[in-house]
Amino acid sequence: MPPTVENIIAELDTFDVVVEDGSALEKLLEHCITYRLKEEDIVHEWFAFSTTRGGVGLTADNVGIFEHEILGKRANKSRLPSARRNNRAPILDQNTLEELVQAETEEENLLDSYATPAKAASHKRALTTPENPQAKKVSTTRSPRILFSPASFSPSATPSQKYGSRANRGEVVVSFGSVRGTSWRGTGGRAASVQLLTAPEDSLTKSFKHMFQKLFDIREVLTERIEDLGQALTDRYSIEEFRSVSMPAQESVTFLGQIACDSNGKLNAKSVILQGDRAHSSGMQVLLDLSELKEYSLFPGQVVALEGINSTGRRVVASRLYEGVPLPFYKPEKQSLEEEEEDFEGLEQQMVLVACGPYTTSDSITYDPMMDLLDVINKDQPDICILLGPFVDSKHEQIENCQLTVTYQEVFKKCMKGIVEGTRGSGSHLVLVPSLRDVHHDFVYPQAPFHCFEPSKEDKEVAFDCDPCTLSVVTVVMSLTDTQRMSHVCTESISSPPGGSDRFTRILKHILTQRSYYPLYPPAEEMNIDYESFQLHAQVPITPDVLIVPSELRYFIKDVLGCICLNPGRLTKGQVGGTYGRLFVRKRTGEETDRQTPCVAAQVVKI
């Protein structure tokens, strides 16, 4: 028979326990069902807990502490594998260590016996100093273009033939809006303004300590995220209450939780589970049946609210899925608008150029694509140039094979010097953002700004910002990040009906409504996330007017929930040329009543 409140009261009377709060009995009944305990067992546990704490009263708050400290720990302990509970790690002493070293040596000798003499000799030589070390080459020319192709970068600094023979240079492949006249040309940074939207104390401006995260801290970040988005869903859809995912419900009720997969494989319609929130479900998990939903789009880590029936307490049959709620757009104060109008009097719009690395082809370390981009900047004179990494790509063939004869920092410094000096005549404001693929920089997300290069005092228009960051360009809010979040979420997401909507629009909508620059959890294997800094610096503070999302996926320009989303592509793709983006943004006026997108026009262009 299922547990009942009456049986719990009868067991409590045995110990003369006085019930001070009626809701405490409902909590005890819920814990009986959740942890599969009999009435007498949970009363015995409560009596022992109460006695050891001086006889605390039976209230809802005390029952919550009891569940957290006693029942929850018991459940976690019971889930440990028996081998892990019983077996201890062997104790190693000097004798056992010598035996391990000897066994490893014998194994290496055994493997060498199966190899050919040439391979065995090459394998042994790789562990010693090279017999004929290669002399470093020194660049003898001082040409400005050699800043991007010094002979000392590599044993081979030959330009890429495929890149040099590319066709359709300057071809526009995607367009949005229209430009007055036919000229895509800026004002050379005249009265340009670009700055971080958030306050300096809330921005990531320097490196931070990372690694050795505690699982408890990660759980707290995820729990707080579920609570915040749950409150937004409650306010938007007037949800009265959420029920525990482990409590049987014969009628339709509402649940709050996070989407997860029941295994280490890829998410599919049969492997979706709902991990309930801590406040209502104590983090319990149940299978999620999506057969009754006509349309859905889900990915691991997505916070959802849904209606459904949970007849057994182990499977929720969903009947309705609540859409996420995006943040409002930025509304500058009237005083700041008047100041902007005075500063930018006579300037209706500004041109922004956006490019994403790598800035070299995969078969050559010469920065020919970067030099071509500098020619475009000097010709078009955009007001603001946003350049995202990688600048020294960790996936480059010569870097992966360790063929460079200088340090990565030296390569980066020469690259930065060439960019700053090469664009000085254009007057453009430079914004440089790192990438997780920058081999010389900390590859942890969120990323601090570059710190190994300091521009000169005369280059005041150069700014190094973090990844991700949110900028204010003439009161136009632009958010940008260089992670592969688009491809990561696309890979892990599922939707129904198949092909029912554009997947790019669907994923972009998820990013805006989940209010996170990287909403996927667990993250992709190549993503190293510090969740303490992630909570502080990787949350979307406000719905941006323009969202820059570079990706390996095909370039695009889309209007999603009133936000113009731009994927400029990468400047190079393997041995061939890629694309970059450019857009015009207009200044806001205090006379506007209905919001209109400040992005006048945008294009993706082949380099």
N, C-alpha and C positions, 0 to 999 in steps of 0.2 A: 504494500500500500504506500502511496506517496505520503510524505511528511505533512503534518497539519499543525496549525497554531495550537489547537487544543492539546495535542500530545506534548508539545513543547511546554505549555503552561503546567501540565501535570508533572512533568519531569522537574520543572523549576520549583514546584511546591515541595518536592522531596527534600530540597536543600533550603527551604524557607526563603527563597529569593523573591524580593519584592520588585514588581515591574513598575518602574517610574515613568516609562514612556511607551505608549502603545506601538509606535512605529518601530521600536527596537525588536518586538516580536516578529514583525514582517521582515526585518533585516535578517534575523536568525533563520526564518523559514527560507528566505532567498539563498542564504549561505548553505543550508542543508541540501537544497537542490543543486546549487552550483558545484559544491565539493563532494556531493553524493554521500552525505553523512546521515545517520539515523538521529532521531530526536534526542535520545539518551546520550549519544556520543558528543553532539555539539554542546549539550548542557554540561556534560562533564568537563569538556574543554573550557567552556566559559567560567565554570566554578573555579577551576584551577587558575585561570588567568586572573579572575577577580581577587582570589585569595592572595596571590603573590603580589598584588598591588594594593594591599590594605583594604580590600573589600569595596572596590569601586561599584557604583550603581549601574543598573542595567538601563542605559540610555542609548539612543541612536549613535551619538558621537563615540561612546565607549565601545560599542559594537564595531564601529568602523576601525578603531584602533586594534581591536581584537582580531578582526579579519586581516588587517595588514601585517601584524606582527606574528600571529600564530597560524591561521589557516593558509594564508598566502605562502609563507615559508615552507609549510608542510607539503603544499602542492608542488612547489618547485623542487623540493628534495625528492619527492616521489617520482618525478619525471627524469631524474638522473639515471643513466644506464647503470646496471648492476656492476659491470666491470669497473666503471669509474668510481663507484662507491666503495668497492671492496679491494681493488688493486692499488697498491702504492707504487710510486716511482722507485726504481731500483737505486740503491746508494752506490755511487761510483767512488773507488779509491784508486791509488796509484797502480795496483796490479791490473784492475779491470780496464783502466785507461790504456795501459801498455798493450793489453790484449786487443783492444779496439783498433789501435794504431797498426798493430801487426796484421790484423785481419784486413784492414783497408789496403795496406801495402800489397798483401797477397792477391787481393782482388784486382788491383791495378796491373800487377804482373800477369795475371790470368787474361785480362782484357788485351794487353799488349801482344800476347801470344797468338791471338786471333787476327791481329792487324798485319798488313804488309810491312816490310822493313821501312819503306819510304814514309808511310803514314806514322809508324811508331817513332821514327826519328824526328819527323816534323812536330809530333805531339810533345816530345821531350824538349825540343828546342824552344817551343813556345813559352816554356816556363822559365827560361833563362834570358840573359841579356843578348840582344841580337848580335850576330857575329860581325855584320857590316852595317852599322847604324847609318841611316840616311841623313845626309846633311840638310840643314834647314835652308830653304831658299829665301832670299832677301829681295824685296821689291826695290827696283832702282828708279822707277818713274814716279813723278809727283802729280800726274794728271788727276783732276777731281773725280773722274769716273772710276779711277783705280781704287778709290776708297771702298768701293763695293766689290772689287775683284782683285785683292792683293794676292800675289803669287804665294805668299807665306801661309795663306789659309789652307792650302791643300797641295799635295804632290801634283794634282792636275787641276788647273784653273781654266780649262777650256770652256767657252760658252756653249750652251745647249743648241744643237743644230735644229731640233724640232721646234724649239721656242722661236728661234730666229726666222724660221720659214713659215710661221703661222700666217693665216689669212684672216680677213674680216676684222682688222684692227679698228677699234673705235665704234664697232657696231652696237647699236642699242638693242638689247634682247628683251627687256621688260620695261614698260612705262606705266606711270600713274599720273593722272592730272595733265595739265598743260602749262607751258611757260609762255609768258608774254613775249612775243617775238620768236626768234629761232635760236637765240644765243644762250648757251649754258655758261655763264661767266659771272663770277662774283665781283666784289668790290675790293678784293685784296686785303681783307681784314679790317677795313675802315669801320671803326666804332663797333667791331665785333665784341660779343660778350658771351663767355662760356664759363660756368662755375658749377661746383657740386651743389645739388639741390639740398642735401642734408647738411646739418651744422657740422663744423669741423670735429667737434667732440663725438659725433655719431658716425663719422666716416672712418674707414680703414685707411690710415695714412702712413703706417709703418709696419714692419714685419712683426710677427707675434709667435710665441712658442706654440708648437703643435706636437702631435703624436701622443701616444699613451692615453687615449680617451677611455673613460669609464663607461661601461654600458648603462649605468644608472644615469649619468649625465645625458647620454643620447636619448634615453627614454623620457627624461624630463623635457627635452626640447620637443620631441614628437608629441608628448602629451599636451604641452602648452599650445602647440599648433592645432591639435584637434579641438581643444577647448575654444580657441579664438575663432576658428572657422565654424564650429558648431554654434557659437553665439550669433555669428553673422547669418547663418541659415535660419536660426530661430527667429531673428528679427525680420528677415525677409519674408518668410512663409508663415509666420505666426504659429509656429509649432508649440503646442501646449507642453509636452513633456517627451522625454526619451525613455525607452524601456531597456532593460538589460538584455543582451543578446542571448544569454543562457537561460532566461526565464521562459517557460512554455507560454504561448499566447495563441488562443484559438481564433481571436479576432485580429483584424489588421491594426498594428501598432507601428510606432516610428522608432527607428534605431539610428544611432550615431556611431561612426567608427572609421577605420582606415582599411582600404583595400590591400590585400596581400595574396600571395600564392601559397598553396598548400605543400609545395616542394621546392627544390632548387632549380627546377626547370622553368621554361617560359610560361607566362600566364596564358591560360585559355579559358573558354566558357565553363569547363568542368572543374577547374582547379582554383576558382575564386573563393576566397574566404574573407569574412568581415571580422576584423579585430576591433572589438568594442572599446569605447573610451574608458578611462579609469574611474570617473565619477559614477557612472551608471552600470558599467559592465565589469569593472575591475580588470580590464584588459583581456577578458575571455574571448575565445575565437569560435566561430561557427561557420559552416559551409554556406555559400550563397548560391541560391538557385535563380538563374536569370531567365528562365524559360518564359515567364509571364511578362517580361519587359519587351515592348515592341522596338525600342530604340535605347541604346546605351553606348557609352564610351568610357572605358575604365583602364587604369594602369596602377601598378603597385605603388603604394604611398599616397594615393588619392584619398582625401578626406571627403566622406559622403554622408548624407542623411537620406534614408529610404524608408518607405512603408512596406510592410509585409507581414506574413503569418509565420510563426515559429511554433508549430504544434508539438514538437518533441523536445525543443530546447537545444537541438543539435543542427538544424538546417532552417535557414530563413528563405522563404519563397517571396522574392521581391515583386511588388506590384507597381511601385512608383519610385523614381529616382529624382531627388531634388537637385536642380542645377546649382552650381557654385555662384557666388556673388562677387563681382569685381569691385575694387575700390573706386571711389569717385575720382574725377579728373582734378588737376591742380587749378585752383582759382586764385590768381595773385590779387593782393590787396589793391584798392583803388589808388592809394598813394604811390605804390611801386609802379603801377601802370603809368601814372603821370610822369614819374621820373624816367621810365623807359622811353616814353614818347619824346621827352626832351633830349635824351641821349641819342636816339636814333631818328631824329627829325630828318626827313628827306629820304630815309631808307625804308622801303616797304617790305623787303624780304632779304634774306641772307642765304648764301649757298653753303651747303655742308657736303664734303666729300668723305666717304667711308670706304676703307679698304681693310682686308683681313689677310694675314699671312697664310702660308709661307711666302716670302718674297724672293725665293730662289727656286729654280727647278730642281727636281730630284736627282738629276745626273750632273749637276754643276754647282759649285759653291759661289760662282759669280752672281752678283745681285743685279743682273740685267733687268728683270721685271721691276725691281724697285727703281732703277734709273729711269725706266719708261714711265713709271708712275710720277716721278719727280718732274719729268717733262710735261706731263698733263697738268700737274699742280701749278707749275710756272706759267703755263699757257692760259689756263682757265682762271687762275687766281681765286680759288674758293676762300670764303671768309674763315671757315673752320675746316680742318682736316683731322679726322678721327682715324687713327691707325691702330689696329688690333694685331696682336701677335699670332703666331710665333715669328719672332725676328731671327732667332737662331733655333731652327727646328730640330727637335730631338729625333724625328723620324727621317731626317735626311740620310741618304745612303752613306755619305762620307763621314757623318757624325756617328752613325750606328757602327761603322767599321773602324772608328777611332783613327781616321786618316789625317786629321788636322794636326798641324805642328805648332799651333798657338792655342792659348786657353780660350774657352767659350766667352769669358768676360771680355777678352781683347777683341774678339770678333764683334760682340755686341756694341762695344764702345765705338769701334770704327763705323759700324752701321748707324748708330745714333748721331755720330759726328757728321756723317754724310747726309743724313736726313735733315738735320738742323741747318747745316750750311747750305745744302742744296735747295731749301725752301725759303731761305731768308729773304730773297729778292721778291718773292710772291706776296709777302706780308701776311700770310695765312697763320691763324692760331693753330698750334699743334696739340692734339690730345693723344697720348700714347698709353695703351692699355696692354697688360701682359696676357700670356696664354699659358695653359697647363703644359703645352708642348715646348715652351721656352726652356732649353736645356740648362741655361745658366741661372735660372730663377727658381724660387721655391714652388714646387708643383703641388700645392695644397690649396683647396678651394674653401673659402674665398681667398683671392690672391692680393697681397699687398702691392703697392706700386713698385716700379723698378727703383732700385736704390744704389746700383753700381755705376751710375752715370749722372753727373751734375752738369746741367747746361750753364753757359756763361751768363754773367749779369746782363749782357746786352740782349740775350734771348729770353725776354720776359713773357713771350707768347707761347712758351713750351710748358705743357702741364703733363705730369705723370700721375695717372689715376689708377685706382684699384679695379679688380674684376670680381664681382660686377660693380657698376656704378650708375648713378642717376644724375644727369646733367640738366642744367637750366640754360638754354640757348635762346636769348631774347625772350624770356618768359615761356619758352616752349620746352616742355619736359621730354628728355630723351633718355631712355634706359638702354644699356648695352652690356653684353657679356660675351666672352669668347668660348664658353664651354660648348660641348656637343650635346646640349640638352635636347635639342629638337630630334636628333637621330636616336638618342638614348630612349626618349619617351615613345617615339614612333616604333622602335623595336619591341618594347615591352607592352605596348597598349593593345587592347582588343576593342572591337566595336561591332555593333549590329544596327541595321542590316549591313553586310559587307559592301563597301563601296558606296554607302548611302550618302556620304558627305565628303568633302575634301579633307584629307587627313591633315594637311598642314594647318588649315583653319581650325580643325578640331583640337589639335595639340596646342596651338597658340591660345585658343580659348581656355584650355586647361591651365596654362601658365598664368594667365591674367586672373582667373577666378580662384586658383589655389594660392595666389598672392605670394609666390616664391619663385626665385630665379632658377631653382632646381628642385622641383617637387617630387622627383622620383626617389623611392626608398624601397628596398636597399639600392644604393647607387650602383652605377656601372663599375666593373672591376677597375677600369682605368681612372676612376674618379677618387681622389683622396680628399675627403671632406672633414674639416674640423667643425663639429656641430656647435660648439660654444660660440665660435666666431660666426658660424653660419646663421645662428639665430639673431645675432646682432647686425650683421652686414650683408646678408644674402636674401633678405625679405623685400618684396616689392613695397616701397613706402606709399605709392600712389599709382593709379593707372596712368601710364605715360601717354603723351601725345604721339610719340614715335618710339618703337621698340626695335632695336638692332639685334638680330639673332643670326650671326654667321654660323654656317653649318656646311657639312660635306654634302648635304642634300641639294637638290636643284634650287637655284636662285629664284626668288619670288618677291612680290610686293602685294600685300593684302591689307584690306580694311577689316579689322576684327574688333567688334564691340566699340567702334569709334576710334580705335588705336591703329595707326599705320605701322604695320610690321614689315620690316625689310631684311631680307637675307641677301647680302651683296655677293655671296659666293666667296671663293678664295682667289687670291691674285694669281696663283699658279695651281695647276692640277697635274701632278707628276711632272712629265717633261714638256707639257704644253701650257699655253697661257690660259688664264682664267678671267675673272670679272671683278669689277668694283662698283660701288654705288654712289649716287649723287642725288641731292634733293634740295629743294627750296623751301624754307620755312618763313612764314610771315609773322610779324610782330602782332601782338594782341592790342586791341583798343578798348578803352573803358566804355565805349558805346555798345559793345556786343551784349545781346541778351540771350540768344540761343547759341549754344556752343557749335562751332564749326571747326573742322580739323585745321590746325595751323600749317599742315604740310600741303603746300600748293601743288607741288609736282615732285616726282621721284623717277629715277631711271637706274637700270642695271646695264653697265657698258662693258664690252670686252676690252681688255688691256691691249 
